[in-house]
Amino acid sequence: MNLKKILKDKGYQVVKLKTIPSGHHLIKAKINGKKGKFILDTGASNTVIAQSKAKKFQLKLKDTEHKAAGAGTTEIDINTTGKNSLEIGRWKIKKIRFVTMDLQHINQAMALFDTKVDGIIGADVLHAGKGIIQYDKDLLFLKLED
């Protein structure tokens, strides 16, 4: 029996990931009913939406004194959001908060691979969905509600 069959039998949904030459995994998702393309980043503690996409996804931004930092960057100004819905395939979460920040540096790097992203799906979503990644098959498994 393979992992896909075992997890489907345990109530997981299978989501196909697209791996680009940089090694990043891309995933499609809906935020507040609006479609977007995201990098799946297991090392990102929070899901981050590009500030330039706040209107597209109907995000209600809240100011914060906090700053964000990632690999190779200095501190970046961020905002937080109110409660939002997120859908990845059939998997859904109705009340999730995001961080927004300028992701221009990410999209400049992604332009080398002829792609743009609306944000980064982080470990907060993977925890909420009891996520399992099968790297050799480019698959993400998310647990559907019982």
Residue, then its C-alpha position, 0 to 999 in steps of 0.5 A: m500500500n502506498l502513502k497516498k492511499i493510506l492517507k486518503d483512507k485516513g481522511y486526507q486530501v491530496v494536493k499536487l505541488k508544482t516544483i519550479p527549477s529553484g526548488h520552490h514548491l508552488i501551490k494554488a489557494k483561495i483567500n476569502g474566495k479569491k484565487g492566488k498562487f503561493i510558495l509553500d514554505t515549511g520554514a515560514s512560521n506564518t502565512v504571508i500575503a503580499q501587501s500589494k494584494a491586500k485589496k485583491f484578497q479583501l484583507k482588513l489590515k491592522d498596524t503593528e509595531h512588529k517587524a519580520a525578518g527572513a533569510g538574507t533580509t533585513e527587518i521588514d515592516i508588516n501588518t496583520t490581518g483580521k480573520n480570513s478564510l483559506e481554501i486549498g483544494r477541498w481543505k478549508i479553514k474559516k478563521i485564520r490571520f495572516v501577515t502582510m509585507d512587501l514581497q517585491h524581493i520574492n517576486q524579483a527572484m521568482a521572475l527568473f523562473d517566469t512566475k509571480v506569487d501572491g504570498i507564502i503559505g507557512a507552517d501555521v497552515l501546515h499545522a492547522g491542516k496536519g500537513i504531510i509532504q511527500y517530496d519525491k511525488d510533489l504532494l501535500f496532504l491536508k487532513l479534512e474535517d471529520 
